[in-house]
Amino acid sequence: MSFSGMIDNLYQHWRPADEASSQALRRLWFDSEHYVVAAADQNGDSTEHYIVAGNELAAGEPWVEERAAAIHVRLDPDARTCHVRKAHTLTFGWAGHWLVRRGADPDALARYRPLSADPYNWGGDGYDTKAEGLISPSHYWYARPADARTRTIEDRIRRSGDRYEILTRQMAYSEYATDGEHEAHWVLLLDNHPRAAERQYLVQLETVHRSSGHYTLVEGAFPTEKEAQEWADRINPRRVAPLPATDPATGLPTAPAWPAVQAASAAFQPPGTTTRFTR
């Protein structure tokens, strides 16, 4: 069943469990065709659904914080009621984090749905034409992770629990600054991990690339919020300054590189037990 079909079935045949569910279901029903599912999970008897989706209504700078949606539906077949909650986030990774904290399997949410060869459905109008990549980098709902580093960082985000506190998030630059080729957004986090004490302020920069239809995610840690904010304020669409290195799996500063131990010179031979010394 499609997402819009699922929401329509809930709206027509299930009773909201509470007022918050009623409001969430009503909004989803009105706009269901504008949500594009990227990943999903459900329990064994299909009474609980966790959905990561892109929000087509969020294209453009005014709705920058609502590009991704996290939707949680829990059904009570005996009472014929549904409990519905949703949250809007800046990225798919943070939508997954919200759902994992509500019981979703992080491995399931890491399996993104493949995109159609004709995502814009141009061929449906009788034209043998397909978009190469994205029409616009603001079409976040069709984008997918580009590389292993991006997937590793996203996986840590989904599983991070209460480790991070989001301090600020906003657009770094729009597609209008890059001739429609890419756009980027950043999130500034406070890292509560004990080993992050000296560099607690983590910046994550996510860039959507139009031609490939993928996004990349990089991050770096700073000792003060001021330094992290200053780095974000200097982001240039033509050149992004290097970030202080972090390990993608842990999100912690990389260990210092100690000088390698130098081997003894081959010309030096310590005296052996049979060596004789003369006066």
DRENPA-3360 file (N, C-alpha, C; in nm, 2 decimals, always signed):
BEGIN
1 = MSFSGMID = +0.08/-0.12/+0.00/+0.00/+0.00/+0.00/+0.09/+0.13/+0.00 ~ +0.05/+0.22/-0.08/+0.13/+0.35/-0.08/+0.11/+0.43/+0.05 ~ +0.20/+0.52/+0.07/+0.18/+0.61/+0.19/+0.05/+0.68/+0.19 ~ +0.01/+0.74/+0.08/-0.12/+0.81/+0.07/-0.23/+0.72/+0.09 ~ -0.22/+0.59/+0.04/-0.33/+0.49/+0.06/-0.34/+0.45/+0.21 ~ -0.22/+0.44/+0.27/-0.22/+0.41/+0.42/-0.29/+0.51/+0.50 ~ -0.25/+0.64/+0.47/-0.31/+0.75/+0.55/-0.46/+0.76/+0.52 ~ -0.50/+0.74/+0.40/-0.64/+0.75/+0.36/-0.72/+0.64/+0.44;
9 = NLYQHWRP = -0.66/+0.52/+0.44/-0.73/+0.41/+0.52/-0.74/+0.45/+0.66 ~ -0.64/+0.50/+0.73/-0.65/+0.54/+0.87/-0.75/+0.65/+0.89 ~ -0.75/+0.75/+0.80/-0.84/+0.86/+0.81/-0.99/+0.82/+0.80 ~ -1.01/+0.72/+0.71/-1.15/+0.68/+0.68/-1.20/+0.57/+0.78 ~ -1.11/+0.49/+0.83/-1.16/+0.37/+0.90/-1.11/+0.35/+1.04 ~ -1.02/+0.44/+1.09/-0.97/+0.43/+1.22/-1.00/+0.55/+1.30 ~ -1.02/+0.54/+1.43/-1.05/+0.65/+1.52/-0.92/+0.70/+1.59 ~ -0.89/+0.83/+1.58/-0.77/+0.87/+1.65/-0.77/+0.85/+1.80;
17 = ADEASSQA = -0.66/+0.80/+1.86/-0.66/+0.77/+2.00/-0.67/+0.89/+2.09 ~ -0.62/+1.01/+2.04/-0.63/+1.13/+2.12/-0.63/+1.25/+2.03 ~ -0.64/+1.37/+2.09/-0.65/+1.49/+2.01/-0.52/+1.51/+1.93 ~ -0.41/+1.49/+1.98/-0.28/+1.50/+1.91/-0.28/+1.41/+1.79 ~ -0.33/+1.29/+1.80/-0.34/+1.20/+1.69/-0.44/+1.25/+1.58 ~ -0.55/+1.30/+1.63/-0.65/+1.36/+1.54/-0.59/+1.47/+1.45 ~ -0.52/+1.56/+1.52/-0.46/+1.67/+1.44/-0.35/+1.63/+1.35 ~ -0.26/+1.53/+1.39/-0.16/+1.49/+1.30/-0.21/+1.41/+1.19;
25 = LRRLWFDS = -0.31/+1.33/+1.21/-0.37/+1.25/+1.10/-0.44/+1.34/+1.00 ~ -0.51/+1.44/+1.05/-0.58/+1.53/+0.96/-0.48/+1.60/+0.87 ~ -0.37/+1.65/+0.93/-0.27/+1.72/+0.84/-0.21/+1.63/+0.74 ~ -0.18/+1.50/+0.79/-0.12/+1.41/+0.69/-0.22/+1.37/+0.58 ~ -0.34/+1.36/+0.61/-0.44/+1.33/+0.51/-0.45/+1.44/+0.40 ~ -0.45/+1.56/+0.45/-0.46/+1.67/+0.35/-0.34/+1.68/+0.26 ~ -0.22/+1.64/+0.31/-0.10/+1.66/+0.24/-0.03/+1.53/+0.20 ~ -0.09/+1.41/+0.22/-0.03/+1.28/+0.21/+0.05/+1.26/+0.07;
33 = EHYVVAAA = -0.01/+1.32/-0.04/+0.06/+1.30/-0.17/+0.19/+1.37/-0.18 ~ +0.22/+1.46/-0.08/+0.34/+1.54/-0.09/+0.45/+1.48/-0.01 ~ +0.43/+1.36/+0.06/+0.53/+1.30/+0.13/+0.59/+1.18/+0.05 ~ +0.72/+1.18/+0.03/+0.79/+1.07/-0.05/+0.87/+0.99/+0.05 ~ +0.83/+0.86/+0.07/+0.89/+0.77/+0.16/+1.03/+0.74/+0.12 ~ +1.13/+0.76/+0.21/+1.27/+0.72/+0.19/+1.31/+0.59/+0.25 ~ +1.25/+0.56/+0.37/+1.28/+0.44/+0.45/+1.17/+0.42/+0.54 ~ +1.15/+0.29/+0.58/+1.04/+0.26/+0.67/+1.07/+0.13/+0.75;
41 = DQNGDSTE = +1.01/+0.11/+0.86/+1.02/+0.00/+0.95/+0.88/-0.03/+1.01 ~ +0.85/-0.16/+1.04/+0.73/-0.19/+1.10/+0.75/-0.32/+1.19 ~ +0.66/-0.34/+1.29/+0.68/-0.45/+1.37/+0.62/-0.58/+1.31 ~ +0.63/-0.69/+1.37/+0.59/-0.82/+1.31/+0.44/-0.83/+1.27 ~ +0.35/-0.77/+1.35/+0.21/-0.78/+1.32/+0.15/-0.66/+1.25 ~ +0.24/-0.57/+1.20/+0.21/-0.45/+1.13/+0.11/-0.35/+1.20 ~ +0.13/-0.35/+1.34/+0.05/-0.26/+1.42/+0.12/-0.13/+1.45 ~ +0.25/-0.13/+1.42/+0.34/-0.02/+1.44/+0.42/+0.01/+1.32;
49 = HYIVAGNE = +0.42/+0.14/+1.28/+0.49/+0.18/+1.15/+0.58/+0.30/+1.18 ~ +0.70/+0.30/+1.13/+0.79/+0.41/+1.14/+0.84/+0.45/+1.00 ~ +0.82/+0.57/+0.97/+0.84/+0.62/+0.83/+0.93/+0.74/+0.83 ~ +1.03/+0.74/+0.74/+1.11/+0.85/+0.71/+1.07/+0.90/+0.57 ~ +1.04/+1.02/+0.56/+0.99/+1.07/+0.43/+1.05/+1.21/+0.40 ~ +1.05/+1.25/+0.27/+1.08/+1.38/+0.23/+0.95/+1.46/+0.21 ~ +0.96/+1.58/+0.24/+0.84/+1.67/+0.24/+0.84/+1.76/+0.12 ~ +0.77/+1.73/+0.02/+0.77/+1.81/-0.11/+0.73/+1.96/-0.08;
57 = LAAGEPWV = +0.65/+1.98/+0.02/+0.60/+2.12/+0.05/+0.71/+2.20/+0.11 ~ +0.83/+2.14/+0.14/+0.93/+2.22/+0.21/+1.04/+2.27/+0.11 ~ +1.02/+2.26/-0.01/+1.12/+2.31/-0.11/+1.14/+2.46/-0.10 ~ +1.26/+2.50/-0.08/+1.28/+2.65/-0.07/+1.32/+2.69/+0.07 ~ +1.39/+2.80/+0.08/+1.45/+2.85/+0.21/+1.35/+2.87/+0.32 ~ +1.23/+2.92/+0.30/+1.14/+2.95/+0.41/+1.10/+2.83/+0.49 ~ +1.11/+2.71/+0.43/+1.07/+2.59/+0.51/+1.19/+2.50/+0.53 ~ +1.30/+2.56/+0.54/+1.43/+2.48/+0.55/+1.43/+2.37/+0.66;
65 = EERAAAIH = +1.37/+2.40/+0.77/+1.37/+2.30/+0.88/+1.27/+2.19/+0.87 ~ +1.20/+2.18/+0.76/+1.10/+2.08/+0.74/+1.12/+1.99/+0.62 ~ +1.24/+1.98/+0.58/+1.27/+1.90/+0.46/+1.24/+1.75/+0.48 ~ +1.27/+1.70/+0.59/+1.25/+1.56/+0.62/+1.14/+1.54/+0.73 ~ +1.07/+1.43/+0.72/+0.96/+1.41/+0.81/+0.97/+1.27/+0.88 ~ +0.94/+1.26/+1.00/+0.94/+1.13/+1.08/+0.80/+1.11/+1.12 ~ +0.74/+0.99/+1.09/+0.60/+0.96/+1.11/+0.59/+0.83/+1.19 ~ +0.52/+0.83/+1.30/+0.51/+0.71/+1.38/+0.36/+0.68/+1.39;
73 = VRLDPDAR = +0.32/+0.56/+1.35/+0.18/+0.52/+1.36/+0.17/+0.39/+1.44 ~ +0.08/+0.39/+1.55/+0.06/+0.27/+1.63/-0.09/+0.24/+1.63 ~ -0.12/+0.12/+1.59/-0.26/+0.08/+1.58/-0.30/-0.01/+1.70 ~ -0.43/+0.00/+1.74/-0.49/-0.08/+1.84/-0.61/-0.15/+1.77 ~ -0.59/-0.27/+1.71/-0.70/-0.33/+1.63/-0.83/-0.36/+1.71 ~ -0.81/-0.39/+1.84/-0.93/-0.42/+1.92/-1.02/-0.30/+1.94 ~ -0.95/-0.18/+1.97/-1.03/-0.06/+1.99/-1.06/+0.01/+1.86 ~ -0.99/-0.04/+1.75/-0.99/+0.03/+1.62/-0.95/+0.18/+1.63;
81 = TCHVRKAH = -0.84/+0.20/+1.70/-0.79/+0.34/+1.72/-0.65/+0.34/+1.66 ~ -0.60/+0.46/+1.63/-0.47/+0.48/+1.59/-0.40/+0.59/+1.66 ~ -0.28/+0.57/+1.70/-0.20/+0.68/+1.77/-0.10/+0.73/+1.67 ~ -0.10/+0.86/+1.63/-0.02/+0.91/+1.52/+0.06/+1.03/+1.58 ~ +0.19/+1.03/+1.55/+0.28/+1.14/+1.58/+0.37/+1.16/+1.46 ~ +0.41/+1.29/+1.44/+0.51/+1.32/+1.34/+0.59/+1.44/+1.38 ~ +0.71/+1.44/+1.32/+0.81/+1.55/+1.35/+0.88/+1.58/+1.22 ~ +0.91/+1.71/+1.21/+0.98/+1.76/+1.09/+1.13/+1.79/+1.13;
89 = TLTFGWAG = +1.22/+1.74/+1.05/+1.36/+1.76/+1.09/+1.43/+1.82/+0.96 ~ +1.56/+1.86/+0.98/+1.64/+1.91/+0.87/+1.68/+1.80/+0.78 ~ +1.71/+1.68/+0.83/+1.77/+1.58/+0.74/+1.71/+1.44/+0.77 ~ +1.73/+1.35/+0.68/+1.68/+1.21/+0.70/+1.74/+1.15/+0.82 ~ +1.87/+1.17/+0.85/+1.94/+1.11/+0.96/+1.87/+1.15/+1.09 ~ +1.83/+1.28/+1.11/+1.77/+1.32/+1.23/+1.62/+1.28/+1.24 ~ +1.56/+1.26/+1.13/+1.42/+1.20/+1.13/+1.43/+1.05/+1.18 ~ +1.54/+0.98/+1.13/+1.56/+0.84/+1.18/+1.59/+0.84/+1.33;
97 = HWLVRRGA = +1.67/+0.94/+1.38/+1.70/+0.95/+1.52/+1.57/+0.96/+1.60 ~ +1.48/+1.04/+1.56/+1.35/+1.06/+1.63/+1.27/+0.93/+1.64 ~ +1.27/+0.86/+1.53/+1.20/+0.73/+1.52/+1.26/+0.62/+1.60 ~ +1.39/+0.61/+1.60/+1.46/+0.51/+1.68/+1.44/+0.53/+1.83 ~ +1.43/+0.65/+1.87/+1.40/+0.68/+2.01/+1.26/+0.63/+2.05 ~ +1.17/+0.61/+1.94/+1.04/+0.57/+1.97/+1.02/+0.42/+1.94 ~ +1.13/+0.35/+1.91/+1.13/+0.21/+1.90/+1.16/+0.15/+1.76 ~ +1.19/+0.23/+1.66/+1.23/+0.18/+1.53/+1.36/+0.11/+1.53;
105 = DPDALARY = +1.38/+0.02/+1.44/+1.50/-0.05/+1.42/+1.60/+0.03/+1.33 ~ +1.71/+0.08/+1.39/+1.80/+0.17/+1.31/+1.85/+0.10/+1.18 ~ +1.87/-0.03/+1.18/+1.92/-0.10/+1.06/+1.81/-0.09/+0.95 ~ +1.68/-0.10/+0.99/+1.58/-0.09/+0.89/+1.57/+0.05/+0.82 ~ +1.59/+0.15/+0.91/+1.58/+0.29/+0.86/+1.71/+0.32/+0.77 ~ +1.81/+0.24/+0.78/+1.93/+0.26/+0.70/+1.92/+0.21/+0.56 ~ +1.81/+0.13/+0.54/+1.79/+0.07/+0.40/+1.69/+0.16/+0.33 ~ +1.75/+0.26/+0.26/+1.67/+0.36/+0.18/+1.61/+0.29/+0.06;
113 = RPLSADPY = +1.49/+0.33/+0.03/+1.42/+0.28/-0.09/+1.48/+0.33/-0.21 ~ +1.50/+0.25/-0.31/+1.56/+0.29/-0.44/+1.47/+0.39/-0.51 ~ +1.52/+0.48/-0.58/+1.44/+0.57/-0.66/+1.40/+0.51/-0.79 ~ +1.28/+0.55/-0.84/+1.24/+0.51/-0.97/+1.33/+0.57/-1.07 ~ +1.34/+0.50/-1.19/+1.42/+0.56/-1.30/+1.35/+0.68/-1.36 ~ +1.22/+0.70/-1.32/+1.15/+0.82/-1.37/+1.08/+0.88/-1.25 ~ +1.15/+0.94/-1.15/+1.09/+0.98/-1.02/+0.99/+1.10/-1.04 ~ +1.01/+1.18/-1.15/+0.92/+1.29/-1.17/+0.80/+1.25/-1.26;
121 = NWGGDGYD = +0.79/+1.12/-1.29/+0.68/+1.06/-1.37/+0.66/+1.14/-1.50 ~ +0.77/+1.18/-1.57/+0.75/+1.25/-1.70/+0.70/+1.15/-1.80 ~ +0.75/+1.02/-1.79/+0.71/+0.92/-1.89/+0.56/+0.90/-1.89 ~ +0.50/+0.92/-1.77/+0.35/+0.90/-1.76/+0.27/+0.99/-1.85 ~ +0.33/+1.09/-1.90/+0.25/+1.18/-1.99/+0.28/+1.15/-2.14 ~ +0.34/+1.03/-2.16/+0.36/+0.99/-2.30/+0.49/+1.03/-2.35 ~ +0.58/+1.10/-2.27/+0.71/+1.14/-2.32/+0.82/+1.05/-2.27 ~ +0.91/+1.01/-2.36/+1.02/+0.92/-2.33/+1.13/+1.00/-2.28;
129 = TKAEGLIS = +1.11/+1.08/-2.16/+1.21/+1.17/-2.11/+1.22/+1.14/-1.96 ~ +1.35/+1.14/-1.91/+1.37/+1.12/-1.77/+1.47/+1.22/-1.73 ~ +1.46/+1.26/-1.60/+1.55/+1.36/-1.54/+1.68/+1.29/-1.51 ~ +1.79/+1.36/-1.54/+1.92/+1.32/-1.49/+1.95/+1.38/-1.36 ~ +1.95/+1.30/-1.26/+1.96/+1.35/-1.12/+1.84/+1.42/-1.08 ~ +1.85/+1.53/-1.01/+1.74/+1.61/-0.96/+1.72/+1.73/-1.05 ~ +1.59/+1.77/-1.06/+1.57/+1.90/-1.13/+1.62/+2.01/-1.05 ~ +1.61/+2.00/-0.92/+1.66/+2.11/-0.83/+1.72/+2.04/-0.71;
137 = PSHYWYAR = +1.84/+2.09/-0.66/+1.89/+2.03/-0.54/+1.80/+2.05/-0.41 ~ +1.70/+2.14/-0.42/+1.61/+2.15/-0.31/+1.51/+2.04/-0.30 ~ +1.51/+1.95/-0.40/+1.42/+1.83/-0.40/+1.48/+1.72/-0.31 ~ +1.49/+1.75/-0.19/+1.56/+1.66/-0.09/+1.49/+1.53/-0.09 ~ +1.36/+1.52/-0.11/+1.29/+1.39/-0.09/+1.34/+1.28/-0.19 ~ +1.41/+1.32/-0.30/+1.46/+1.22/-0.39/+1.61/+1.19/-0.37 ~ +1.67/+1.26/-0.28/+1.82/+1.25/-0.27/+1.85/+1.12/-0.18 ~ +1.97/+1.07/-0.20/+2.01/+0.95/-0.12/+2.16/+0.97/-0.08;
145 = PADARTRT = +2.20/+0.90/+0.03/+2.34/+0.91/+0.07/+2.44/+0.88/-0.04 ~ +2.55/+0.95/-0.05/+2.64/+0.94/-0.16/+2.75/+0.84/-0.13 ~ +2.79/+0.82/-0.01/+2.91/+0.74/+0.02/+2.91/+0.68/+0.15 ~ +3.01/+0.60/+0.18/+3.02/+0.52/+0.31/+3.03/+0.62/+0.43 ~ +3.11/+0.72/+0.41/+3.12/+0.82/+0.53/+2.99/+0.88/+0.56 ~ +2.91/+0.92/+0.47/+2.78/+0.98/+0.49/+2.69/+0.88/+0.56 ~ +2.69/+0.75/+0.52/+2.60/+0.65/+0.58/+2.65/+0.62/+0.72 ~ +2.78/+0.62/+0.75/+2.84/+0.59/+0.88/+2.79/+0.70/+0.98;
153 = IEDRIRRS = +2.81/+0.83/+0.94/+2.77/+0.94/+1.02/+2.62/+0.93/+1.05 ~ +2.54/+0.91/+0.95/+2.39/+0.90/+0.97/+2.36/+0.79/+1.06 ~ +2.42/+0.67/+1.05/+2.39/+0.56/+1.14/+2.42/+0.60/+1.29 ~ +2.53/+0.67/+1.31/+2.56/+0.72/+1.44/+2.45/+0.81/+1.49 ~ +2.41/+0.90/+1.41/+2.30/+1.00/+1.45/+2.18/+0.92/+1.49 ~ +2.14/+0.82/+1.41/+2.01/+0.74/+1.44/+2.02/+0.68/+1.58 ~ +2.14/+0.63/+1.61/+2.16/+0.55/+1.74/+2.21/+0.64/+1.86 ~ +2.22/+0.77/+1.84/+2.29/+0.85/+1.94/+2.21/+0.88/+2.07;
161 = GDRYEILT = +2.08/+0.84/+2.07/+2.00/+0.87/+2.19/+2.00/+1.01/+2.23 ~ +2.04/+1.04/+2.36/+2.04/+1.18/+2.41/+2.18/+1.24/+2.41 ~ +2.27/+1.18/+2.33/+2.41/+1.23/+2.33/+2.42/+1.37/+2.28 ~ +2.34/+1.41/+2.18/+2.36/+1.54/+2.12/+2.24/+1.63/+2.15 ~ +2.27/+1.76/+2.16/+2.17/+1.86/+2.17/+2.19/+1.95/+2.05 ~ +2.08/+1.97/+1.97/+2.08/+2.06/+1.86/+2.08/+2.21/+1.90 ~ +2.18/+2.28/+1.87/+2.18/+2.42/+1.92/+2.13/+2.52/+1.81 ~ +2.17/+2.49/+1.68/+2.13/+2.58/+1.57/+2.13/+2.49/+1.44;
169 = RQMAYSEY = +2.05/+2.53/+1.35/+2.04/+2.46/+1.22/+1.99/+2.56/+1.12 ~ +2.05/+2.56/+1.00/+2.00/+2.66/+0.90/+2.07/+2.62/+0.76 ~ +2.02/+2.69/+0.66/+2.08/+2.68/+0.53/+2.21/+2.74/+0.52 ~ +2.31/+2.67/+0.46/+2.44/+2.73/+0.44/+2.44/+2.82/+0.32 ~ +2.38/+2.76/+0.21/+2.36/+2.84/+0.09/+2.26/+2.77/+0.00 ~ +2.19/+2.84/-0.08/+2.09/+2.78/-0.16/+2.14/+2.75/-0.30 ~ +2.06/+2.68/-0.38/+2.09/+2.65/-0.52/+2.12/+2.77/-0.60 ~ +2.06/+2.89/-0.57/+2.08/+3.01/-0.64/+2.23/+3.06/-0.64;
177 = ATDGEHEA = +2.30/+3.01/-0.54/+2.44/+3.06/-0.53/+2.54/+2.97/-0.61 ~ +2.48/+2.86/-0.67/+2.57/+2.76/-0.73/+2.52/+2.72/-0.87 ~ +2.44/+2.81/-0.93/+2.38/+2.79/-1.06/+2.30/+2.66/-1.07 ~ +2.23/+2.63/-0.95/+2.14/+2.51/-0.95/+2.21/+2.38/-0.93 ~ +2.34/+2.38/-0.90/+2.41/+2.25/-0.89/+2.41/+2.19/-0.76 ~ +2.41/+2.26/-0.65/+2.40/+2.20/-0.52/+2.36/+2.31/-0.41 ~ +2.31/+2.26/-0.30/+2.28/+2.35/-0.19/+2.32/+2.27/-0.06 ~ +2.33/+2.35/+0.05/+2.38/+2.29/+0.17/+2.31/+2.34/+0.29;
185 = HWVLLLDN = +2.31/+2.26/+0.40/+2.25/+2.30/+0.53/+2.35/+2.25/+0.64 ~ +2.35/+2.32/+0.75/+2.43/+2.27/+0.86/+2.36/+2.27/+0.99 ~ +2.41/+2.18/+1.08/+2.35/+2.17/+1.21/+2.47/+2.18/+1.31 ~ +2.45/+2.26/+1.42/+2.55/+2.28/+1.52/+2.50/+2.20/+1.64 ~ +2.58/+2.11/+1.69/+2.54/+2.02/+1.80/+2.63/+2.04/+1.92 ~ +2.57/+2.02/+2.04/+2.65/+2.01/+2.16/+2.67/+1.86/+2.19 ~ +2.79/+1.81/+2.20/+2.82/+1.67/+2.22/+2.84/+1.64/+2.36 ~ +2.76/+1.56/+2.42/+2.77/+1.53/+2.57/+2.85/+1.40/+2.60;
193 = HPRAAERQ = +2.92/+1.35/+2.50/+3.00/+1.23/+2.52/+3.12/+1.27/+2.61 ~ +3.15/+1.19/+2.71/+3.26/+1.23/+2.80/+3.39/+1.26/+2.73 ~ +3.42/+1.18/+2.63/+3.55/+1.20/+2.56/+3.55/+1.32/+2.46 ~ +3.44/+1.39/+2.45/+3.43/+1.51/+2.37/+3.45/+1.64/+2.44 ~ +3.49/+1.63/+2.57/+3.49/+1.74/+2.66/+3.57/+1.86/+2.60 ~ +3.68/+1.83/+2.54/+3.77/+1.94/+2.49/+3.72/+2.00/+2.35 ~ +3.64/+1.92/+2.28/+3.58/+1.97/+2.16/+3.43/+1.93/+2.15 ~ +3.35/+2.00/+2.23/+3.21/+1.96/+2.24/+3.12/+2.01/+2.13;
201 = YLVQLETV = +3.16/+2.10/+2.05/+3.07/+2.16/+1.95/+3.10/+2.11/+1.81 ~ +3.00/+2.03/+1.77/+3.01/+1.95/+1.64/+2.92/+2.02/+1.54 ~ +2.99/+2.05/+1.42/+2.92/+2.10/+1.31/+2.90/+1.99/+1.20 ~ +2.78/+1.97/+1.16/+2.75/+1.87/+1.05/+2.70/+1.95/+0.93 ~ +2.77/+1.93/+0.81/+2.73/+2.00/+0.69/+2.69/+1.89/+0.59 ~ +2.56/+1.91/+0.54/+2.50/+1.82/+0.45/+2.48/+1.89/+0.31 ~ +2.54/+1.84/+0.21/+2.53/+1.90/+0.07/+2.46/+1.81/-0.02 ~ +2.35/+1.87/-0.09/+2.28/+1.79/-0.19/+2.33/+1.83/-0.33;
209 = HRSSGHYT = +2.37/+1.73/-0.41/+2.43/+1.75/-0.54/+2.32/+1.71/-0.65 ~ +2.29/+1.81/-0.73/+2.18/+1.79/-0.82/+2.21/+1.69/-0.93 ~ +2.32/+1.69/-0.99/+2.35/+1.61/-1.11/+2.35/+1.46/-1.07 ~ +2.39/+1.42/-0.95/+2.40/+1.28/-0.91/+2.27/+1.24/-0.83 ~ +2.20/+1.34/-0.77/+2.09/+1.30/-0.69/+2.12/+1.25/-0.55 ~ +2.25/+1.28/-0.51/+2.30/+1.23/-0.38/+2.33/+1.35/-0.29 ~ +2.35/+1.31/-0.16/+2.40/+1.41/-0.07/+2.52/+1.36/+0.01 ~ +2.60/+1.45/+0.05/+2.72/+1.41/+0.13/+2.71/+1.48/+0.26;
217 = LVEGAFPT = +2.77/+1.41/+0.37/+2.76/+1.46/+0.50/+2.90/+1.46/+0.56 ~ +2.95/+1.57/+0.61/+3.08/+1.58/+0.67/+3.06/+1.66/+0.80 ~ +3.16/+1.64/+0.89/+3.14/+1.70/+1.03/+3.28/+1.73/+1.08 ~ +3.28/+1.82/+1.18/+3.40/+1.85/+1.26/+3.37/+1.91/+1.39 ~ +3.46/+1.89/+1.49/+3.44/+1.94/+1.63/+3.53/+2.05/+1.66 ~ +3.47/+2.15/+1.74/+3.54/+2.27/+1.78/+3.54/+2.28/+1.94 ~ +3.64/+2.35/+1.99/+3.64/+2.36/+2.14/+3.54/+2.46/+2.19 ~ +3.49/+2.56/+2.11/+3.40/+2.66/+2.16/+3.28/+2.67/+2.06;
225 = EKEAQEWA = +3.17/+2.71/+2.11/+3.05/+2.74/+2.02/+3.09/+2.85/+1.93 ~ +3.16/+2.95/+1.98/+3.19/+3.07/+1.90/+3.27/+3.03/+1.77 ~ +3.37/+2.94/+1.79/+3.46/+2.90/+1.68/+3.37/+2.81/+1.58 ~ +3.29/+2.73/+1.63/+3.20/+2.65/+1.54/+3.11/+2.74/+1.46 ~ +3.05/+2.84/+1.53/+2.96/+2.93/+1.46/+3.03/+3.01/+1.35 ~ +3.15/+3.06/+1.39/+3.23/+3.13/+1.29/+3.27/+3.05/+1.17 ~ +3.30/+2.92/+1.19/+3.33/+2.84/+1.07/+3.20/+2.83/+0.98 ~ +3.09/+2.80/+1.05/+2.96/+2.79/+0.97/+2.93/+2.92/+0.89;
233 = DRINPRRV = +2.96/+3.03/+0.96/+2.93/+3.16/+0.89/+3.02/+3.19/+0.77 ~ +3.13/+3.12/+0.77/+3.22/+3.15/+0.66/+3.21/+3.05/+0.54 ~ +3.11/+2.96/+0.55/+3.09/+2.86/+0.44/+3.07/+2.93/+0.31 ~ +3.14/+2.89/+0.21/+3.14/+2.95/+0.08/+3.09/+2.84/-0.02 ~ +2.99/+2.86/-0.11/+2.95/+2.76/-0.20/+3.06/+2.71/-0.30 ~ +3.16/+2.80/-0.32/+3.27/+2.76/-0.41/+3.38/+2.69/-0.34 ~ +3.39/+2.71/-0.21/+3.50/+2.64/-0.14/+3.46/+2.64/+0.01 ~ +3.45/+2.51/+0.06/+3.42/+2.50/+0.20/+3.55/+2.47/+0.28;
241 = APLPATDP = +3.58/+2.55/+0.38/+3.70/+2.53/+0.46/+3.71/+2.39/+0.52 ~ +3.83/+2.34/+0.54/+3.84/+2.21/+0.61/+3.78/+2.21/+0.75 ~ +3.73/+2.10/+0.79/+3.68/+2.09/+0.93/+3.78/+2.01/+1.02 ~ +3.79/+2.05/+1.14/+3.87/+1.97/+1.24/+3.83/+1.82/+1.23 ~ +3.92/+1.74/+1.21/+3.89/+1.59/+1.19/+3.82/+1.53/+1.30 ~ +3.72/+1.44/+1.27/+3.66/+1.36/+1.36/+3.65/+1.22/+1.30 ~ +3.63/+1.12/+1.38/+3.61/+0.98/+1.33/+3.47/+0.96/+1.29 ~ +3.43/+0.92/+1.17/+3.29/+0.92/+1.13/+3.21/+0.82/+1.21;
249 = ATGLPTAP = +3.27/+0.71/+1.26/+3.20/+0.61/+1.34/+3.17/+0.66/+1.48 ~ +3.26/+0.74/+1.54/+3.24/+0.78/+1.68/+3.20/+0.93/+1.69 ~ +3.23/+1.01/+1.59/+3.20/+1.15/+1.60/+3.30/+1.22/+1.70 ~ +3.40/+1.15/+1.74/+3.50/+1.21/+1.84/+3.63/+1.26/+1.76 ~ +3.70/+1.36/+1.82/+3.82/+1.40/+1.75/+3.91/+1.28/+1.73 ~ +3.98/+1.28/+1.62/+4.07/+1.17/+1.59/+4.19/+1.18/+1.69 ~ +4.25/+1.06/+1.71/+4.37/+1.06/+1.81/+4.48/+1.13/+1.74 ~ +4.57/+1.20/+1.83/+4.68/+1.26/+1.77/+4.78/+1.17/+1.71;
257 = AWPAVQAA = +4.84/+1.21/+1.60/+4.94/+1.12/+1.53/+5.08/+1.14/+1.60 ~ +5.12/+1.04/+1.67/+5.25/+1.04/+1.73/+5.35/+1.00/+1.63 ~ +5.47/+1.06/+1.64/+5.58/+1.03/+1.55/+5.62/+0.88/+1.56 ~ +5.64/+0.82/+1.44/+5.68/+0.68/+1.43/+5.81/+0.65/+1.50 ~ +5.82/+0.54/+1.56/+5.95/+0.51/+1.63/+6.05/+0.48/+1.52 ~ +6.17/+0.54/+1.52/+6.27/+0.52/+1.42/+6.35/+0.40/+1.45 ~ +6.37/+0.31/+1.35/+6.45/+0.19/+1.37/+6.60/+0.23/+1.37 ~ +6.68/+0.16/+1.44/+6.82/+0.18/+1.46/+6.88/+0.17/+1.32;
265 = SAAFQPPG = +6.98/+0.26/+1.30/+7.05/+0.26/+1.17/+7.12/+0.12/+1.15 ~ +7.12/+0.07/+1.03/+7.19/-0.05/+1.00/+7.34/-0.05/+1.02 ~ +7.39/+0.07/+1.02/+7.54/+0.09/+1.04/+7.58/+0.07/+1.18 ~ +7.48/+0.08/+1.27/+7.51/+0.07/+1.41/+7.49/-0.07/+1.46 ~ +7.60/-0.13/+1.51/+7.59/-0.27/+1.57/+7.63/-0.27/+1.71 ~ +7.54/-0.29/+1.81/+7.58/-0.29/+1.95/+7.68/-0.41/+1.98 ~ +7.77/-0.39/+2.07/+7.87/-0.50/+2.10/+7.81/-0.62/+2.14 ~ +7.85/-0.74/+2.10/+7.80/-0.86/+2.14/+7.88/-0.92/+2.25;
273 = TTTRFTR = +7.84/-1.04/+2.30/+7.91/-1.10/+2.41/+8.05/-1.15/+2.38 ~ +8.08/-1.17/+2.25/+8.21/-1.21/+2.21/+8.30/-1.10/+2.18 ~ +8.26/-0.98/+2.18/+8.34/-0.87/+2.14/+8.46/-0.85/+2.24 ~ +8.58/-0.83/+2.19/+8.69/-0.81/+2.28/+8.73/-0.66/+2.27 ~ +8.76/-0.60/+2.39/+8.81/-0.47/+2.40/+8.96/-0.47/+2.42 ~ +9.03/-0.38/+2.35/+9.17/-0.37/+2.38/+9.21/-0.24/+2.43 ~ +9.32/-0.23/+2.50/+9.37/-0.11/+2.56/+9.43/-0.02/+2.46;
% end
